[in-house]
């Protein structure tokens, strides 16, 4: 028997799964034609992209870090 590829698309980027896939914690495989994801197509539901979940990763500035270190020294 010959194996066939189930998903011709590629996985959505980190934090970019559609709302339906994110809700059930499933991998969101984008369709090759760019029309939603494989799971939503198979279930015949509308594929809505979710807002990004990545954070900007802002780090404390120098003065804030110094202030926190002074607090630790005072303990």
The 8 nearest C-alpha neighbors of each residue, nearest first, counted from 0:
[[1, 2, 3, 4, 5, 6, 7, 8],
 [0, 2, 3, 4, 5, 6, 7, 8],
 [3, 1, 0, 4, 5, 6, 7, 8],
 [4, 2, 5, 1, 6, 0, 7, 8],
 [3, 5, 6, 7, 2, 8, 1, 9],
 [4, 6, 3, 7, 2, 8, 37, 28],
 [7, 5, 8, 4, 37, 28, 9, 30],
 [6, 8, 31, 5, 4, 30, 9, 29],
 [9, 7, 31, 30, 29, 6, 28, 10],
 [8, 10, 29, 28, 11, 7, 30, 31],
 [11, 9, 28, 29, 27, 12, 8, 26],
 [10, 12, 27, 16, 15, 28, 29, 9],
 [11, 13, 15, 14, 10, 16, 27, 9],
 [14, 12, 15, 11, 16, 53, 52, 10],
 [13, 15, 52, 51, 16, 53, 12, 11],
 [14, 16, 12, 13, 51, 11, 49, 17],
 [17, 15, 27, 21, 11, 14, 20, 49],
 [16, 18, 48, 49, 20, 47, 19, 21],
 [17, 19, 49, 21, 20, 47, 48, 22],
 [20, 18, 22, 21, 17, 23, 46, 39],
 [21, 19, 25, 22, 23, 17, 18, 27],
 [22, 20, 24, 18, 19, 23, 16, 17],
 [21, 23, 19, 20, 24, 18, 25, 17],
 [22, 24, 20, 21, 25, 19, 18, 26],
 [25, 23, 21, 22, 20, 26, 19, 27],
 [26, 24, 20, 23, 27, 21, 22, 16],
 [25, 27, 28, 20, 24, 10, 16, 11],
 [26, 28, 16, 11, 20, 10, 25, 36],
 [29, 27, 10, 36, 9, 37, 11, 8],
 [28, 30, 36, 8, 9, 10, 11, 35],
 [31, 29, 8, 36, 33, 32, 37, 35],
 [30, 32, 8, 33, 7, 29, 9, 34],
 [31, 33, 30, 34, 8, 35, 29, 7],
 [34, 32, 30, 31, 35, 29, 36, 8],
 [33, 35, 32, 30, 36, 29, 31, 46],
 [36, 34, 46, 33, 29, 30, 37, 39],
 [35, 37, 29, 30, 28, 39, 38, 40],
 [36, 38, 40, 30, 39, 28, 41, 29],
 [39, 37, 41, 40, 36, 42, 27, 28],
 [40, 38, 42, 44, 41, 36, 37, 46],
 [41, 39, 43, 37, 38, 42, 36, 44],
 [40, 42, 38, 39, 43, 37, 44, 36],
 [43, 41, 39, 40, 44, 38, 37, 45],
 [44, 42, 40, 41, 39, 45, 38, 46],
 [45, 43, 39, 42, 46, 40, 41, 38],
 [44, 46, 47, 39, 43, 40, 35, 19],
 [45, 47, 35, 39, 44, 17, 48, 36],
 [48, 46, 17, 18, 45, 49, 19, 35],
 [49, 47, 17, 18, 46, 16, 50, 15],
 [48, 50, 18, 17, 51, 47, 16, 15],
 [51, 49, 52, 48, 15, 14, 18, 17],
 [50, 52, 53, 14, 15, 49, 54, 16],
 [53, 51, 14, 54, 50, 15, 49, 13],
 [54, 52, 51, 14, 55, 13, 56, 15],
 [53, 55, 56, 52, 57, 51, 14, 58],
 [54, 56, 57, 53, 58, 52, 51, 59],
 [57, 55, 54, 58, 53, 59, 52, 60],
 [58, 56, 55, 59, 54, 60, 53, 61],
 [57, 59, 56, 60, 55, 61, 64, 63],
 [60, 58, 63, 64, 61, 57, 62, 65],
 [59, 61, 63, 62, 58, 64, 65, 57],
 [62, 60, 64, 63, 65, 59, 66, 58],
 [61, 63, 65, 64, 60, 66, 59, 67],
 [62, 64, 66, 65, 60, 61, 59, 67],
 [63, 65, 61, 67, 66, 62, 59, 68],
 [66, 64, 62, 68, 63, 67, 61, 69],
 [65, 67, 63, 69, 64, 68, 62, 70],
 [66, 68, 70, 64, 69, 65, 63, 71],
 [69, 67, 71, 65, 70, 66, 64, 72],
 [70, 68, 72, 66, 71, 67, 65, 73],
 [71, 69, 67, 73, 68, 72, 66, 74],
 [70, 72, 68, 74, 73, 69, 67, 66],
 [73, 71, 69, 70, 74, 68, 67, 66],
 [72, 74, 70, 71, 69, 68, 67, 66],
 [73, 71, 72, 70, 69, 68, 67, 66]]
